[in-house]
């Protein structure tokens, strides 16, 4: 079965939402998503990988991209189940600020650096770390925690930074570790988590 969904002009995270709904309607086959920007291509590619599906993309015109997601019986069986219960799902760390805690920002900078280092020293690493609002500054060039975040990424920890937040702070081109993501994924990761850690 082949299905095409037009998401041209749709803002993040609508293309991913449409892809998820469309993919749920087919047992096997190819879903083609049409989008108008590279960020949507990246978001859909990440979504497809999370669903254990094969994915390819190509640019059709100046502001038109095709992302093809292939769903097989094997990928359906391997896809992660929706929802998680406390203690049984993934561990997700959520970082919304470049400092830890409230009161003294200088102290907060020291604490967040210590916190990220401490993550690298755990016997069990988190599955994902989500950065949004001012927290995205920690994943960009010049961040005092880049070395530790790279260690975590190399160890298989997913590191996601909110694309809207990067754009708001004018640092989209400064991302130095991990991937750009969208609010749909940020919510989904937390909904499926068995434990959420907030420094």
Order of alpha helices (4+ residues) and beta strands (2+ residues): beta-alpha-beta-alpha-beta-beta-alpha-beta-alpha-beta-alpha-beta-alpha-beta-alpha-beta
